[in-house]
Amino acid sequence: MRTLLSILEKAGGWHHGLYLKIERTPFMELVIEAVDESGPCGLPAISVAHYGKLNGDAMRDPEMCFELGAACGLHLDPFYWLC
């Protein structure tokens, strides 16, 4: 999670409209994006997912969602994951 926090920091932090795509062949694309809705504790949320194509459609595989908290230092709390 430290790597993910570092990537967010270099991208200017969380903001509405945050969308980062990291491509590294031969691996699937990694997409980090702000979620429109807050997480379960009302904090800003992000989605982190690998994307591939299936029958021409973009598919998340897997996806995790995190709340971005700042109490006691910046941290991520997972609240959703789908494999």
Beta strands, then each sheet from edge to edge (+ up, - down):
strand 1: 19-22
strand 2: 29-34
strand 3: 45-54
strand 4: 57-69
strand 5: 75-82
sheet 1: 1+ 2- 3+ 4- 5+
end
